[in-house]
Amino acid sequence: VRARFSGVFVVVMLLTAPMGRPEADRGPDILHNFGSALDVTVVNLDVCVRDRDGRPVAGLTAADFRIKHDGEKVPVSNFSVVTSLSPRAAEHAETPTIAYAEPAWVLIYVDNENLRPAARKRLMNRLEPFVEEVMADGARVAVASARRSMEIRSRFSDDPEQILQALHATAKESSGRMMRDRQRRMILRRMEEYDDFMVFSRQTSRDAVLESINKVQIRAQILVNVQEEGDILNDTLAGLRCGVGYLAGLPGRKAVLYVSNGLPLIPSIDLLHEYSDIFGDPSVLNAMPRGDFLAAFRDLAREANRRRVAFYTIDASGLAGIDGFSVEDTVVPAARASWTNKSNLQQSLAYMADETGGLLIRNTNDAAAGLRRIHDDLRNYYSLGYTIPASGRDADYEVAIELPDHPEYTVRFRRTIAELSPDTSFGEQVRHALLRETNNNPMDVRLRCGQPQQAAEDRWRVRMQVSVPVRHLTMSAQGDDLVGTIELCLGVCSDPGRESKPRRMRHQVRVPASAEGLDTTHRYALYVDLMCRDQRQMVAVGVRDAPSGRVSVASMALAMP
């Protein structure tokens, strides 16, 4: 089987070595009687409650909250107040429901494709103290930037200096927004000039010809703009999904701090409406890409909720003048296009934050107060839990949380939760191992690679051995043999956040029942051939014992000569 991944070709050749090479195995004995399977799924929600001034609200109890799961009221099964108290202080707190906040994980995502340099510079002055403060509370921070695709500039770190250096580097990158703003203003200017011309024209035959030419040219420019903005938005959403994936599987609070000048919920909607109004031609509105991008934003929010990641979005435009440009701009587009554009750019950011329990910072030249509220969210919140019957399949559910007796408070939470099937959960564990070190290897799966062999000018063949102790597998007697079944899931990643879709294989394990040492030393080995390009790869392999469902994941880095 051959499958192309990011920067790597994988040729899967399953060659088995039933007994492998005997190795000492000091791991504990694994019992295969795991008891009866649980028939419920426990749902945990992080809930931020704030007063009218945006301050955290303390003193609430489980009885104050009402939870609805897909419209049906469900009881709160577990409740705690999560605080930034030290572990010792939390342990001796008067209220037994107080829990110590685990260190948060924050990915600062600077979207230079959709960010103006002046806005970026202003915001960076406020981001620096925010980084120092959240990291002083134990948060781990990473930095990513984007110009059509996401790039990790600094992996998660507890070193503020490393993160600040990465932020300074992103602030020097070029901006894709400036050229697009100029193109948009040019189209608006042409429409305004045409509108002014028609007011004073005498409607001669020559004027009619000019009107027709202008109409065709401007319409063509707008349709090109719609296509370009749509392509960029698709790339941006793909990058944000990578950012969410980079946080997947981490414990505690997880947040993407997304910095931009906004994203169009509907690309070029202002230009389309302006054209329709000036030329009296509503047919141009048929080019409006409505459903696809609305669905894409909804899918992004659900993906974030599935991984318990909150979006904190910052519109860096600040208190801008009309159309989002600074008040010094000499070109002032039509007010109707200006406000349509501003609303369009902010609605997407509001949606991402609202759906995932985050927060939108907008319409301010000083983001310090908003950043303090984000800091509060990471260290002071309520943890609510409830149970639902387990379905054993992938499913998304709507959630609503209310404070019936406290309508004056604002409640923020992720509005959908996901139940993952065992197969999906298996693949997710492999994806997590691609992006960071994990400690999820109870069956002691081991990976070994031979020397790379050059197969072409820019490709190398590497044989990987995947082995697992036979005693960790659930085996049943069939004649003179012991037989079991394992499932392999293989993932490859060339850059953080850019991983392949995991490949799956199912394999029967068969060993002689009379073999000595099956309970202590022997490992069952399979081999996978990887065809790699000239770049560093991270490979993760998950092994699932099919009868018991037990999963182990191992990973290793590959570097070509």
N, C-alpha and C positions, 0 to 999 in steps of 0.2 A: 504494500500500500504506500503511495506517495502523496504527501500533502505539503503544500507550500505555506510556510509561516513567515513571520516578520524576520527577514534576513536569514532564514534557514530553510533548507529542504530536509524533510524527514522521510527516510525510507525505513519502514518498520519491518524488521525481520525477526520474528519470534523463534528463537532457537532455544530449546530447553536443555538444561543440564539437571536431571532429576535429583542428583545428590549434591551437585556442586562441589566445591572444595570445603572439606570439614573445617569449621572455625569454632573456637571457643565461644560459647554464648552464655554470658553471665546474667542475661535478663531474667526476670521472674517468670515463673510458670503462668501461662495464660489459661484460665478456666473458660470453657466454651458454654457454660450454662449462664446466660446473661439475664435470666428471669423473664417474666412476661413483658411484652412491649407496652410502652406507655400509649394510651389512647387519647391523650390530650396534648395540646400545644400551649406552652406558656408564652404569653405576649408581654413584653416589658416596654414601657413608654417613658421617655424623659419629657417632663412637662415644666415649662417655664411660666410662672405666674407673676405679672407685673402690675403695679398700680398706675394711676393716670400719669404720673411723672416718670414712668419707666423703671421704677425701683423694684427690686425683688420683694415679694410678699412672703412673710414668714408666718408660722403659727397655724397653718391649715392642717387638717387631718383627713384621713381616708373618707370619712363621712361627708366631707364638703364636696367631693368630686362625684360626678356622674359620667359613666362611660357608656357609649353606644357602639356596638360592633355590628357593622352593616345594618344600622338602624335599630338593632335590638339592644335593650339595656342589659348590661352584664355587671356582676358584682366585682368589686376590687378585691383581688385575692392576696396581694402583697403591696406594701406601701412603705416608703422611706423618704426622709428629707435628706437630700444630698447637699453637703455643705463643704466649704473650703477649710473647715476646721482641721487641725492636725489629727492624725490617727489616734493619738492618745487623748486629745480633747473630745473627739467624737465618741471614743470608747467610754468616757466617763460623763458624757452628757446626760442631763436630767431626762430627756426624752429618748426612750430606747429605739425609736424609729430613725434616729439620726445616723447617717452613713457618711463616711469620708469620701469625698469626690476623687475618683481615680484621675491620674494625669490625663489631660485632654490632648487630642491630636488635631492640629490645625494645618491645613494646606492653604498657603497664600497663593492664589492663582491670579497673576497679573496678565490680563488679556491685552497685549500690545496690539493685536489686530483690531481691537475695538476700543482703543484708548488714546486720547489725545495727550501729547507730551506735557502741555501746561497743566492739565488736570492731574496727570500722574505725578508730576513734581510736587504739586500742592499736597496731595494725599500722602506721599512718601514721608513728609515731615511729621505726619501723625502716626504712621505705621511703625516707625522706629520705637517710640516709647511704648506702644501697644505690645510689640514683640517682647521687649524687655520685661514688661509687667506680667504677661501671661507665662513666659518662660520662668520667671521667678516663682510662679505658683506651680511649677513642675510640668507645664505643657511641653509637648514635643512639637516642633514646627518644621515644616518643609516649604520650599518655594518652587513654584512652577511659573513659566511664562508661555505665551502662545503667539505665534505668527502663522496662522492657518493650522498649526498642529501644536499639541502640548509638549513641552520639554521640561523635565525636572532639572532645576538649577541647583537645588540642595536637597538631599534626602533628609528624612526626619532626624532632628538633632536636638540636643539639650544645650547647645553652645550658641548663645545669642550672637556672638561675633560672627560665626559662620553664616547664620541666617541673614544678618544685616549686610554682609558682603554680597550675598546672593541677591538681596533686594536692590542694592546699589547697582549690581550688574544688569538686572532687568530694566532699571531706570535709564540705562544708556542704549537700550535696543531701539530700533526704528519703529515707527508707528504706521500701521496700515490705514488708520482712520482719516488722516489728513487728506490724502489724495481723494478718497471717496467723498469727503465733505466738500471738496472743491468741485468735484463732478456734479454733486447734487445741487450746489448753489448755482452752477452754470445752467443746469436745466431749469431751475426755478427762475433765474434771471431771464432766460429766453421766453418763458411763458409770461412773465410780467411785462417784458418789452412788447410782446405780441398783444397783450391785453391793452396796454397803453396806446399802441399803434391803432388798434381797432376803434378805440374811443374817438380818435381824431381823424381817422381815414374817411374818405368820401365814398367808399364802397364802389370804386371803379372796377373794371374788369381786371386791371393790373393788381389791385388790392386783393381780389378774389384768388388770383393765381398765387400771390405771396402767402395768403392765408392757407391755401392748400399745401404749398411746399412746407411752410413752417409746421403745420399740423402733422404731416408725414414724418418730418425729421425729428420733431420733439417726441412723437409717439415712439419712434424707433429707439431714441436715446433712453426713454423711460423703460422700455421693455428689456433693453440690455442691462439697465441698472437693476431691474427686478431679478434677472437671472444671476448677475454677479453677487448681489446682496444675498440671494438665496443660497448660492454656493458657499459663500463665506459663513453664513449661519449654519449650514450643515457641518462644515469643518469645525466651527466653534462648539456645537453641541457634541460632536464626536470627541473633542478634546475634554469637555466637561465630564463626559462619561468615563474617560480615562482617569480623570482626577478622582472621581468617585471610586473607581476600581482600585486606585492607589491606596485609599483609606480602608478598603474592605477588610474585614476580619480583625481589625484592631480593637482592643477593649476600651471601654469608657466612652466619653463624649468624642464625637468626630465631626469636624466642620471643614467646609470649603469656604474660604474667605475670597469671594470673587470680585475682582476690581476691574471695572470697565466704564465706558460712557454709555452703557445700555446696549440691549440687543433688540432688534425688531421682532415683535411678535408676528407681524405680517410685513415682510420686506417691501419697502417702497410704497407703503399705503398712502403716504402724504402726497407723493408725486402723482399717483394714480387718481386720487380725488381732485387734486388741483387741475390736472389735465381735463378730467370729466367736467369740472365746473367752468373752466375757461372756454373750452371748445364745444361744450354742450354735447359731449360724446360719452355717454355712460358705458358703451360697449368695452372701453378700455379696462373697466373694472373686472372683466372676465379673466384678465391676466393675473388677478390677485391670488397668490398662493395661500389660501386660508387653511384648509384642513390639515395638510401634511405637517406644517410647522406647529400648529396647536397640538397635534398628536405627539410630535417629537418632544415638545416641552413637557407634556404630560408623562411620556415614557421616561424622560430624564428624572423627573421628580419621583416617579415610582421606583426607578433604579436606586436613587439615593435613599429613599425610605427603606428599601429592601436591605440596604447595607447600613442603615441607621446613621446616615450622614446628613447633616443639616447644611443648607446653603445660607451663608450670610453674604448678601450682595450689596455692593457699594456702587452707586452711580456717582462717579468722580466729577461729573459736570459742574457740581456746585450750584451756586446761585447765578446761573448763566442768564444772559439776555435772551431775547427772542430767538427761537429755533435752536437753543442750546449753545449758541456761540457767545463769545464774550461781548460785553456791551460796546466795546470799541469797534466792532465790525462795521464796515461801511455798507455792506450788502445786507439788507433786511428783507427776507422773503415774506411772502404773504402770511399774515397772522394765522389764518386757518391751517395752512400747511405746517407752520411752526408748532402749533399746539398739538396737532395730530401726530407729528413726528415725536415730540417729547413724550406724549402719553404712550405711544407705541413702543418706545425704547424702554420706558420704565415699567410697563405692565408685565413684561416678561420677567424682569428682576423681582417684582413683587410676587409673581406667581411661584417662582422657584423658592423664595423664602417662605411664603405662607404655607405651601404644601409640605415642606420638610421641617417646619418648626423653627425656622431661622428668622432673620430680620433683614429688612432693607433700609439702608442709609441713603437718603436722597435730599436734594434741595438745601444743601448746606455747604459753605466753604470751609467749615471746620468740623471734621469727622470725629473729633476727640470724644464728644459725648456719646455718639453712636458706638464707637469702639469700646468705650467703658461698659456699655450695655452688653455688648458681645462677650466681654470678659466676665461680666456677672453671669451670663448664661452658662458659661463653661464651668463655673464653680458653685453655683447655687441653683438648684432645681429640685423638683419632686420626681420620684421614680414610682410609677404605678404599674401594677401587673394584673392580668386576668387570664383565664384559661378558656380555650375553645376546643371542641373535639378535633382530633387530628384527622386530616383527610388523606394524608400520604401522597398528595399531589401538589404541584405548583399552583398557588392561588393568591390573589390580592384581595384585601378587604378594606372597606372604608371604616375610618374611626372618627368618633366625635367625643370630645371631652368638654364638660360644662361645669361651672360653679353656680348652681341655681340660686344660692343665697348671696352671691357676690357678683352681680352684673357689672359692678364698677371696675372689676379686674379684667385684664387681658390675659388670655390663656393661649399659649403657643405649643404645638405638638405636631408630630408627623401625622398626616391625615390618611395615610394608607399603611397597612402592614402586610407583610408577605409570609406565606407559609411555603417552605421549600421542600420538594420531594427529596427522598434519599439520593437519587441520581444527581439532581441539581446541586445538592449540598456537597456531594463528592467532588464534582467539578469545581465548585467554589473553593474548596480547601486547596485544590491544586493551584488555582489562580492566586490565592493568597501567598502560597509558597514561592511563586515566581517573583513577587514584588518585595518580599522581605523575609528574613529568617523566621522560621516558626518552630515551635516545639510540639509537634503533632506526629510523633513517630513511635507509638507504643509497641508496634510489631517489629521494630528494629530493621526497617527496610534500608538497604545499603545500595549506593550507586558507585560504580567504578567505570572509568573510561580508559580505553587503550590509547595509543599514540595516534594522532590524526594522520591520515594518509591522503595526500593530494590526489583528487579525482579529476580536477579541471583547473583552469587557470586561476579561478577565484573561489573554488569550492574544495572542501575537505570532507573526507569520510571518517566518522568516528563511531566506533562500536561501544555501546554502553551496556554494562551488566547490571541487571536489577535482581537483587536477591533478598529472600525473606526466610527466616527460620521455619522449617516445616512444623515445628511444635506450636507455632503461633496460628496455624491454619486449622480450620474445622474439617476433619477428614472422616470418611465413612468407609467401611470395609466393602470391597467388591472383589470376590474371589480371593486371590493371593495378594491383592494390592489395596492400598489406601488411596482413596480418591477425594479430591476437593476441587473447588472452583475459585479462581481469583479473577478480579477485574482490574485492569490497568488503565490509568488515565494519565496521558502525557501532555504536558504543556511546555511551550518554548516562548521566551521573551528576549527581544534584542535590546529594548530600552524600557526603563520604568514606565508603566502605564501602557505599553504597547506589546501586548502579549497575543499569542495565537489562541484560537479557539481550541480547547483541549481535545485531543484524540483519545478514543476509548477502544479497548480491546478486552476480550473475555477469553480466559484460558483454563483448560482443565489440568489439574495437578494430579499426577499418578506416581506413586512410589511403592516399592515392594514393602509389604507389611513386615517381612522378616528382617529388614535392614536394622542394623544396630545403631543406637545413638540418635534415633529420630527425635527423642524428647529432649536432647541437650545440645547437639553440635551441628546437625546437618541443615544446610540451607538449600532452598530451591531457587535456581537461577534461570532467568530469561535474558535474551539479548536483543537490543534495539540498535539498528544502524541509523545514524544521523548524518545527513549531508548538509554541511554548514558552509555559510559564506565566510568571507574574511572579516569577521567581527566577533566581539564577545557576546556569548549567549548565556542566558540562565535557563536551565532545564529543571523542571519539577515532575516527579513521578508519584502518583498516588496508587496505592495497592489496597483493594478492598476484598476482604474475605467474604465471598458471596453468601454463604449460609448464615453467618452471624451479623454481617453488616459492619464489622469492625474495619476502621480505615487508618492507614498510616501514610504519611507523605514525607518524601525526602527530596532535596534539591541540591544542585551543584552548579558552579559556573564553568563554562567552557571557553577557552581562549585559543584561537588558532595560531600556529607558528608565524 
